[in-house]
Amino acid sequence: MKHLLSILTLGAALTFTSCEDFLTEEVRGQLNLDSYFTTVEECESYITGCYQDITCGGWWQINTVWLLSEMCCDDAWMGNTTQSQSDYISLAHYQGNGASNGPISNFWQYRYKGILRCNVAINQISQVDVADTQLRDQLVGEARFLRGYFYFELVRNFGGVPLITDFLQPEDVTNIPRSSTEEVYKFIEEDLLAASEVLPESYEAAKVGRATKGAALGLLGKVYLYQEKWQEAHDVLKTVIDSGVYDLLPEFGQVWDVEYDNSIESLFEVQYEYHATLALGGSLATVTGARNGPGDGWSWCLPTANLEQAFIDAGDTVRLKWTIITAGCTEIAGENRFNEFVENNSTVANAQDLIEEYGWDPNCYIIDPSQHKSPRVIRKYFLPLEDRPEVYNTDKSPLNHRILRFADVLLMYAEACNELGQDGDAQEALNRVRTRAKLPAVTATGHQLRDAIRQERRLELAFEQNRLYDIRRWKDDSGQPVIASILGPNGSFVQWNLNEATRDPLEWANQGESSDKGSTFQLNRDLVFPIPLNEITMSNGVLEQNPEWN
């Protein structure tokens, strides 16, 4: 049978919706695997398509679950209280009935589409007879890096998943059961190790953004850390640090600045660019932006007052202003045209009433609390007006999305060192990050140092898709996952939002999203998401659901 090369066909192979005729007939304008992969140029072109599967060129396939992970922890609310919350509420508020959730179903399917495309690349390109075998092996390494990343995204969200390592037909896919979490992690390790052996440390300017040796090793370090393989994590992360290829940017405000895409701090980023008609840009600036402009956003995934207070309690004014924009502020970090935000207040119907009620400066930025659970937005994704393209909408933001950066490597290394009893090395790595934030050095040891490293990860890496997975994997002094002390009816985050002495009055006033988020968290259920119900149905029961999920 001839396998047709197109994203439509690849998608059909995993969603089990294609018919036999579609798979067996030639389609005009499509490429055939039997005649493709004959030149290096064709191989490079195909690998470029594999990178596109990181976000699949839209906001709803992958970005929704990235944001959902933030909503499921103590850093973010769903946020939008004027539209249907059905995409998020079943999981973000731990209702126990999320198996039919649309975003996780899309995420599952599109991550497997990316895996399938990488499988094709690995199997086909490795057999190409070309003079430049080093480049051929590098391209295979890039595909193995991406496949490892896609599987990592699956295993940390769902636990064990089916391991598919070849181009399979729909009837074959349905018969593959879930591998164990340990087996999936072992497979990821093998992919990333293999990739690290053939990927270069850097690329020429035209190819910047492709996977490097440092990216493979840095992600491998995170994979080890998630499994509590402390020595392995220590060794591979130290290799990245000692390579001298990466360093922290001088100022924290530069980290998520479009002018510093692919900086010395970056190990791996989603590559975006603006195009007026093609969907080549990012979407998070719009999806998470305030509903009352300028440049109206959708107000999903809004920072919690609890996270804001964590910055304040730590004396962390530098990172706070570059992470959260709060209603009533009289400046936005990096925004040189703030006056236009003040002028926009005239479009907020009750602007004067809000200014008087909350004692805000008349020349402040207003985020209407009646439309936002939290009148705060994420600064990291925010585009200053002078950086916004002519068409400012989803798929148009030129700001790259940071997936792995050197500050994360340093903090992971600090965590591994602390777990191994090497507190001096842990302090050194931790304090490199704190020094940039203009915070004093940490001198604590043992569990106090452990807690300081954990707090630093929350503040440094907020909204970079780490927090939920960190609090799921961390253990407290009793050996329980940390998330169980944050969520649940007696969880610190839940009680903080319900206690009149600590809760934020603006969040409390808008019960369009309930303030008791997390109160129904169950430890025996909620360390992973449910397997999408439609996948279980299509597998005829071969796929087993995660415990306690309906």
C-alpha positions in Angstrom: 0.0 0.0 0.0 1.3 3.5 -0.8 1.4 5.8 2.2 0.4 9.3 1.3 2.4 12.1 2.8 0.2 14.9 4.1 -0.9 16.2 7.5 -4.4 15.2 6.6 -3.4 11.6 5.9 -1.1 11.5 8.9 -3.9 12.7 11.1 -6.3 10.2 9.8 -3.9 7.4 10.7 -4.2 8.3 14.3 -7.7 9.5 14.7 -9.1 6.4 13.0 -11.5 8.3 10.8 -10.1 7.5 7.4 -11.7 5.1 5.0 -9.8 2.4 3.1 -10.4 4.2 -0.2 -8.8 7.4 1.1 -5.7 5.5 2.2 -5.2 3.5 -0.9 -5.9 6.0 -3.7 -3.4 8.4 -5.0 -4.3 12.0 -4.2 -3.3 14.7 -6.7 -0.8 17.1 -5.3 0.3 14.8 -2.5 3.8 13.2 -2.2 4.4 9.5 -2.0 6.8 8.1 0.5 8.1 5.7 -2.1 9.4 8.5 -4.2 10.2 11.1 -1.5 13.3 11.4 0.7 15.7 11.1 -2.2 17.7 14.3 -1.6 19.0 16.1 1.4 16.7 19.1 0.5 13.6 16.9 0.7 14.7 15.5 4.0 15.3 19.0 5.5 12.0 20.1 4.2 10.2 17.2 5.9 12.0 17.8 9.2 10.8 21.5 9.1 7.3 20.1 9.0 8.0 18.1 12.2 8.8 21.3 14.0 5.5 22.7 12.9 3.9 20.0 15.0 5.1 21.6 18.2 2.0 23.8 18.1 0.4 22.6 14.9 0.1 26.2 13.6 -3.0 27.2 15.7 -4.1 28.2 19.2 -6.5 25.3 20.0 -4.5 22.1 19.3 -1.7 22.5 21.9 -1.9 26.0 23.5 -5.1 25.2 25.3 -3.5 22.4 27.3 -0.4 24.5 28.0 -2.7 27.1 29.5 -4.9 24.4 31.2 -1.8 23.3 33.1 -1.5 26.7 34.6 -5.2 26.9 35.4 -4.9 23.5 37.3 -2.4 24.9 39.8 -2.2 27.9 42.1 -0.8 30.3 39.5 -3.8 31.0 37.3 -7.6 31.1 37.0 -9.5 30.2 33.9 -10.2 34.0 34.0 -12.9 34.7 31.4 -16.2 35.1 33.2 -18.2 36.3 30.2 -18.1 33.3 27.9 -18.5 29.5 28.2 -15.8 27.9 30.3 -16.6 24.4 29.1 -13.2 23.9 27.5 -11.5 24.2 30.9 -13.7 24.0 33.9 -14.0 20.2 34.3 -10.3 19.9 34.7 -9.2 23.3 36.0 -11.8 23.0 38.9 -11.2 19.2 39.4 -14.8 18.2 38.8 -13.8 14.6 38.1 -15.6 14.3 34.8 -13.0 15.6 32.4 -12.5 12.5 30.2 -14.7 14.1 27.5 -12.8 17.4 27.7 -12.1 18.7 24.2 -8.7 20.3 24.7 -7.1 17.2 26.1 -8.6 15.1 23.3 -7.1 17.5 20.7 -3.8 17.5 22.6 -3.6 13.7 22.5 -4.4 13.5 18.8 -2.1 16.3 17.7 0.8 15.1 19.9 0.5 11.7 18.2 0.3 13.3 14.8 3.6 14.9 15.6 5.0 11.5 16.7 3.8 9.8 13.6 5.5 12.5 11.4 8.7 12.0 13.4 8.5 8.2 13.0 8.3 8.7 9.2 11.3 11.0 9.3 13.4 8.6 11.4 12.6 5.5 9.4 12.9 7.1 6.0 15.7 9.6 6.4 18.0 7.0 8.1 17.9 4.9 4.9 18.7 7.7 2.5 21.9 7.2 0.5 23.6 10.6 0.5 27.2 11.8 0.6 26.6 14.0 3.6 25.9 11.3 6.2 26.6 13.7 9.0 23.7 15.9 8.0 21.5 12.9 7.4 22.2 11.7 11.0 21.6 15.2 12.3 18.2 15.3 10.7 17.3 12.0 12.2 18.6 13.4 15.6 16.3 16.3 15.2 13.3 14.0 14.7 14.3 11.9 17.7 14.5 15.0 19.8 11.1 16.1 18.8 9.6 12.7 19.2 11.1 12.5 22.7 9.6 16.0 23.5 6.2 15.0 22.2 6.2 11.8 24.3 7.4 13.8 27.3 4.4 16.1 26.9 2.1 13.0 26.8 3.6 11.1 29.8 3.6 14.1 32.2 0.0 14.8 31.4 -1.5 11.3 31.2 1.0 8.8 32.6 1.7 5.7 30.5 0.6 6.0 26.9 0.9 3.8 23.8 4.4 3.7 22.4 4.1 4.0 18.6 7.5 3.9 16.9 6.6 3.3 13.2 4.1 4.5 10.6 1.1 2.3 11.3 -2.3 1.9 9.8 -5.4 2.7 11.8 -6.3 -0.9 12.4 -2.9 -1.5 13.9 -2.9 1.6 16.1 -6.2 0.5 17.8 -4.5 -2.6 19.1 -1.7 -1.0 21.0 -2.2 -0.8 24.8 -0.7 1.7 27.1 2.9 1.2 28.0 3.9 1.9 31.6 5.1 5.4 32.7 8.5 3.9 33.3 8.6 2.3 29.8 7.6 5.6 28.2 10.3 7.5 30.1 12.9 4.9 29.1 12.0 5.4 25.5 12.2 9.2 25.8 15.7 8.8 27.4 16.8 6.7 24.5 15.6 9.2 21.9 17.2 12.2 23.7 20.5 10.5 24.3 20.7 9.4 20.7 19.8 13.0 19.5 22.4 14.5 21.8 25.1 12.4 20.1 24.5 13.8 16.6 23.1 17.3 17.1 25.4 20.3 16.8 25.9 22.8 19.6 24.7 25.6 17.4 23.6 26.5 13.9 24.2 29.1 11.3 21.8 32.1 11.5 19.4 30.7 8.9 18.8 27.5 10.9 18.7 29.0 14.4 15.8 27.5 16.4 16.4 23.9 15.4 17.2 21.3 18.1 20.7 21.4 19.5 22.9 19.1 21.6 22.2 21.4 24.6 18.4 21.2 24.0 18.5 17.4 24.0 20.6 17.2 27.1 18.6 19.9 28.9 15.3 18.1 28.2 16.9 14.8 29.2 17.9 16.4 32.5 14.2 17.4 33.1 13.1 13.8 32.2 15.6 12.4 34.7 14.4 15.0 37.3 10.8 14.0 36.9 11.7 10.4 37.7 13.9 11.4 40.7 17.0 10.1 39.0 19.0 12.7 40.8 22.5 11.6 39.9 21.7 11.2 36.2 20.0 14.6 36.2 22.9 16.2 38.0 25.4 14.8 35.5 23.6 15.7 32.3 22.6 19.2 33.6 26.2 19.9 34.7 27.3 19.0 31.2 25.0 21.7 29.8 26.2 24.3 32.3 29.9 23.5 31.8 29.6 23.6 28.1 29.7 27.4 28.2 27.2 27.7 25.4 24.4 29.2 27.5 24.2 31.9 30.1 21.6 34.1 31.8 20.6 37.3 30.0 21.7 40.3 32.0 18.1 41.5 32.8 15.0 39.4 33.6 12.9 41.7 31.4 14.8 40.6 28.4 13.9 36.9 28.7 10.4 37.3 27.1 11.2 40.2 24.9 10.8 39.7 21.1 14.1 41.4 20.6 15.8 38.5 22.5 14.2 35.5 20.7 16.8 32.7 20.5 19.1 34.4 23.0 22.1 33.0 24.9 19.6 31.9 27.6 17.5 29.8 25.2 17.9 26.1 24.8 14.7 25.6 22.8 11.9 27.8 21.6 8.9 27.6 19.3 9.8 29.7 16.3 7.2 32.4 15.4 7.1 35.2 12.9 4.4 37.6 11.7 2.7 37.1 8.3 -0.3 39.0 7.3 -2.2 36.1 5.8 -0.4 32.9 6.9 -0.7 31.5 10.4 3.0 31.6 11.3 2.8 33.5 14.6 1.9 32.8 18.2 -1.5 33.2 19.8 -0.9 33.4 23.5 -0.7 37.2 23.6 -4.2 37.4 22.3 -5.7 34.4 24.1 -4.4 35.6 27.5 -4.9 39.4 26.9 -7.4 41.6 28.7 -10.9 41.8 27.1 -11.0 45.6 27.3 -8.0 46.4 25.0 -6.2 48.1 23.4 -6.1 45.1 21.1 -8.8 43.1 22.8 -7.8 39.7 24.1 -9.8 36.7 25.3 -8.8 36.8 29.0 -8.1 33.1 29.4 -5.5 32.0 32.0 -5.3 35.0 34.3 -2.7 35.2 37.1 -4.0 34.7 40.6 -3.6 37.2 43.4 -2.0 34.3 45.3 0.9 34.2 42.8 1.2 38.0 42.9 1.4 37.8 46.7 4.2 35.2 46.5 6.3 37.7 44.6 5.5 40.4 47.1 6.3 38.2 50.1 9.6 37.3 48.5 10.5 41.0 47.9 10.7 40.1 44.2 9.7 43.4 42.5 11.8 42.8 39.4 10.2 39.5 38.3 6.7 40.6 39.5 6.5 43.5 37.1 7.7 41.4 34.1 5.4 38.5 35.0 2.0 40.1 35.9 0.2 43.3 34.8 -2.3 44.3 37.4 -5.4 46.6 37.0 -4.8 50.0 38.5 -1.1 50.0 37.5 0.4 53.3 36.3 3.0 51.7 34.1 3.6 48.4 32.2 7.1 47.1 32.2 8.6 47.7 28.7 5.5 49.5 27.4 6.6 52.9 25.9 3.1 53.9 24.8 1.3 53.5 28.1 -0.7 56.6 27.5 -2.7 54.7 24.9 -3.8 52.2 27.6 -4.9 55.2 29.7 -6.8 56.6 26.8 -8.5 53.3 26.3 -10.1 53.6 29.7 -12.9 55.6 28.0 -14.1 52.4 26.4 -14.6 50.8 29.9 -18.2 51.6 30.8 -17.7 51.9 34.6 -14.1 53.2 34.5 -14.7 56.2 36.8 -16.6 54.1 39.3 -13.8 51.6 39.4 -11.2 54.3 39.9 -13.2 55.7 42.8 -14.1 52.4 44.4 -10.5 51.0 44.4 -8.6 54.2 44.8 -6.8 53.8 41.5 -4.9 56.6 39.9 -7.0 58.3 37.1 -4.1 57.6 34.7 -3.9 53.9 35.4 -4.6 50.9 33.2 -8.0 49.4 33.9 -8.8 45.8 33.4 -12.6 45.5 34.0 -13.1 43.2 37.1 -16.6 42.3 36.0 -15.2 40.5 32.9 -12.1 39.0 34.5 -12.0 36.6 37.5 -8.6 38.2 38.2 -8.0 41.7 36.8 -4.5 40.7 35.9 -2.8 39.5 32.7 0.4 37.6 32.0 3.2 40.1 31.1 5.5 37.4 29.7 3.1 36.8 26.7 2.2 40.5 26.4 3.3 42.4 23.3 4.1 46.1 23.8 2.2 48.2 21.3 5.3 49.0 19.3 6.0 45.3 18.8 2.5 44.4 17.7 2.0 43.7 14.0 -0.4 45.4 11.7 -2.8 42.5 12.1 -2.9 41.7 15.8 -4.8 38.5 16.4 -4.2 34.8 17.0 -1.4 33.2 15.0 0.2 36.7 14.5 2.4 37.3 17.5 6.1 37.3 16.5 7.2 36.4 20.1 8.8 33.0 20.3 7.5 30.7 23.0 10.3 29.6 25.4 10.1 25.9 26.1 13.5 25.4 27.8 15.9 28.1 29.0 19.1 28.2 31.0 17.5 29.5 34.3 15.4 26.3 34.3 18.6 24.3 33.8 20.3 26.0 36.8 17.3 25.5 39.0 16.9 21.8 38.0 20.6 21.4 38.7 20.2 23.1 42.1 17.4 20.7 42.9 19.4 17.6 41.9 22.4 18.8 43.9 20.2 19.4 47.0 18.7 16.0 46.8 22.2 14.5 46.6 23.4 16.5 49.6 25.6 18.8 47.6 24.1 22.0 49.0 27.1 24.2 48.2 26.7 23.6 44.5 22.9 23.9 44.8 23.3 27.3 46.5 25.6 28.5 43.8 23.3 27.6 40.9 20.2 29.0 42.8 21.9 32.2 43.6 22.9 32.8 40.0 19.2 33.1 39.2 18.4 35.2 42.3 21.2 37.6 41.6 19.7 38.6 38.3 16.4 39.2 40.1 18.3 41.5 42.5 17.5 39.2 45.5 19.9 38.3 48.3 21.8 35.0 48.3 20.2 32.0 49.9 22.5 30.4 52.6 20.1 27.8 53.8 20.8 24.0 53.6 18.8 20.8 53.7 15.0 21.0 53.4 15.1 24.8 53.8 17.2 25.0 50.8 15.0 22.6 49.0 12.0 24.8 49.7 13.9 27.9 48.5 14.7 26.2 45.2 11.0 25.2 44.8 9.8 28.7 45.5 12.4 30.1 43.0 11.0 27.8 40.3 7.5 29.2 40.9 8.7 32.8 40.6 11.3 32.5 37.9 9.3 30.1 35.6 5.7 31.2 36.1 3.6 30.6 33.0 6.3 28.5 31.3 4.4 25.2 31.8 6.3 23.9 34.8 4.3 24.7 38.0 1.6 22.0 37.8 4.1 19.3 36.9 6.5 20.4 39.7 3.9 20.3 42.4 2.6 17.0 41.2 6.1 15.4 41.4 7.5 17.1 44.5 7.1 15.4 47.8 6.7 17.1 51.2 8.3 16.0 54.4 5.7 13.3 54.9 6.3 11.9 51.4 3.0 13.2 49.9 2.9 15.1 46.6 3.1 18.8 47.3 0.0 19.5 45.3 -2.1 17.8 48.0 -1.1 20.5 50.5 -2.0 23.3 48.0 -5.3 21.9 46.7 -8.1 20.0 48.3 -10.6 21.3 50.8 -7.9 22.2 53.3 -5.2 23.2 50.7 -3.3 26.4 51.3 -4.4 27.9 48.0 -8.0 27.0 48.5 -8.1 28.4 52.1 -6.2 31.5 51.0 -9.0 32.3 48.5 -11.8 31.6 50.9 -10.4 33.4 54.0 -11.6 37.0 54.2 -8.3 38.0 55.7 -6.2 36.9 52.7 -8.5 36.6 49.7 -8.3 39.2 47.0 -11.4 41.5 47.0 -11.5 41.8 43.2 -11.3 38.0 42.7 -13.9 37.4 45.4 -16.3 40.0 43.9 -16.5 38.0 40.6 -17.9 34.6 41.2 -18.3 34.0 37.5 -15.6 31.6 38.3 -15.9 30.1 41.8 -13.2 31.0 44.3 -13.1 27.5 45.7 -11.1 26.2 42.7 -9.2 23.1 43.7 -11.4 22.2 46.7 -12.5 19.0 45.0 -8.9 17.8 44.2 -8.4 14.1 44.9 -4.9 12.8 45.3 -5.7 9.3 44.0 -7.1 10.8 40.8 -5.6 14.1 40.0 -1.9 13.5 39.6 -2.6 13.0 35.9 -5.3 13.9 33.4 -7.8 11.3 32.2 -7.2 9.4 28.9 -9.6 11.0 26.4 -12.8 9.0 26.4 -13.0 9.0 22.6 -9.6 7.3 22.4 -10.7 4.6 24.8 -13.9 4.1 22.8 -12.0 3.9 19.4 -9.6 1.3 20.9 -12.5 -0.9 21.9 -11.4 -0.9 25.4 -7.7 -1.7 24.8 -6.7 1.6 26.3 -7.4 1.6 30.1 -8.6 4.7 31.9 -6.6 6.3 34.7 -7.8 5.4 38.2 -10.9 7.1 39.5 -11.8 8.9 36.2 -15.2 8.3 34.8 
